[in-house]
Amino acid sequence: MNQRIAQFALVVKDYDEAIAFYTQKLQFQLIEDTKLSEEKRWVVIAPPGAKECCILLAKVANEKQEKAIGNQTGGRVFLFLHTDDFWRDYNNMVAQNIEFVRPPQEFDYGTVAVFKDLYGNLWDFIQPNEQNKAYAFFLK
């Protein structure tokens, strides 16, 4: 059996502001932006070099969804962005005024810091090392 998570939805207030944040500040690629109706678009982004999973930017459709913006996981770290060069990307993110809520730290599994996206979702930013079991799993 071969399955994978292809994409997941991230609730956003506005397509264009989310696209601008992710492509300009985080250097993500805009994979697709297709108009589906007057209100709805199919907007897919991915970090540079991503081959397995993309993010579908989903504009809020109702009040309940709007309340979840920036807090889709109740305040926990929601997303995990891996890099092959922590300090290169960290310094670029700082230059782009990305807000880090936890400074870089070295752990057994790699170097990590936590930042907020434009809506307040928390991201672990990680350069994993060989002792990171999840990272080693995908290298198989």
C-alpha positions in Angstrom: 0.0 0.0 0.0 1.3 3.5 -0.8 -0.6 6.5 0.5 0.4 10.0 1.3 -1.1 13.3 2.5 -1.2 15.4 -0.7 -2.5 18.6 0.8 -4.5 20.1 3.7 -6.6 23.2 4.0 -5.4 26.3 5.9 -8.3 28.8 6.6 -7.4 32.3 5.5 -9.2 35.7 5.6 -8.2 36.7 2.1 -6.6 34.8 -0.8 -4.4 37.6 -2.1 -3.0 38.6 1.3 -2.2 35.0 2.1 -0.6 34.4 -1.3 1.5 37.5 -0.8 2.6 36.5 2.7 3.6 32.9 1.8 5.2 33.6 -1.5 7.0 36.9 -0.6 7.9 36.4 3.0 8.4 32.6 3.2 9.4 32.1 -0.4 6.7 29.5 -1.0 5.7 28.7 -4.6 2.2 29.4 -5.9 1.3 26.1 -7.5 -2.2 26.9 -8.6 -4.7 29.8 -8.4 -7.9 28.8 -10.2 -11.2 30.8 -10.0 -14.1 28.4 -9.1 -16.8 31.0 -8.6 -17.2 34.7 -7.7 -16.3 33.9 -4.1 -14.1 30.8 -4.3 -10.7 30.0 -5.7 -8.5 26.9 -5.6 -5.2 28.2 -4.3 -2.4 25.8 -3.7 1.1 26.7 -2.3 4.1 24.8 -1.3 7.6 25.4 0.2 10.5 25.4 -2.2 11.5 21.9 -3.0 8.4 20.3 -1.6 7.4 17.1 -3.3 4.9 15.4 -1.0 2.4 17.9 0.5 0.9 21.2 -0.5 -1.3 23.7 1.4 -4.7 24.6 0.1 -5.5 28.2 1.1 -9.2 28.1 1.9 -11.0 31.5 2.3 -13.5 31.6 5.1 -17.0 30.9 4.1 -18.9 31.6 7.4 -18.6 33.0 10.9 -17.6 29.7 12.5 -14.6 29.3 10.0 -13.7 33.0 10.6 -13.3 32.3 14.3 -10.8 29.5 13.5 -8.4 31.7 11.5 -5.0 31.6 13.2 -6.2 29.1 15.8 -7.0 26.0 13.9 -5.4 23.8 16.6 -6.3 25.7 19.8 -3.0 27.5 20.1 -0.6 24.6 19.6 2.1 24.5 16.9 0.1 23.6 13.8 2.6 23.3 11.0 6.1 22.0 10.7 8.4 23.5 8.1 11.7 21.6 7.5 14.8 23.2 5.9 18.2 22.0 4.7 19.8 25.3 6.0 18.3 26.6 9.2 20.4 29.8 9.5 20.1 30.8 5.9 16.3 30.6 6.0 16.0 31.9 9.6 18.0 35.0 8.7 15.9 35.6 5.6 12.7 35.2 7.7 13.9 37.7 10.3 14.7 40.1 7.4 11.1 39.7 6.2 9.8 40.6 9.7 8.5 37.2 10.5 7.6 37.1 14.2 9.5 34.3 16.1 7.8 33.5 19.4 10.5 31.0 20.5 14.1 31.6 19.5 16.3 29.0 17.8 17.4 26.1 20.0 19.4 23.0 19.5 17.8 19.7 20.4 18.8 16.0 19.8 16.6 15.9 16.7 17.7 19.2 15.2 17.6 23.0 15.3 14.2 24.5 15.9 12.4 27.9 16.3 8.7 28.8 16.4 7.2 31.5 14.3 3.7 33.0 13.6 2.2 33.3 10.1 0.2 36.3 9.1 -2.9 35.0 11.0 -1.1 33.8 14.2 -0.8 30.1 13.4 2.3 28.7 15.0 4.9 26.9 12.9 7.9 24.8 14.0 10.8 25.7 11.8 13.2 22.8 11.9 16.5 21.7 10.4 16.3 18.0 11.4 19.3 15.9 11.9 20.0 12.1 11.5 18.5 11.5 15.0 15.1 12.9 13.9 13.1 9.7 13.5 10.4 11.3 11.4 13.0 12.8 9.0 14.9 9.5 8.8 11.6 7.7 8.0 11.1 9.8 4.8 14.7 9.3 3.7 14.2 5.5 3.4 
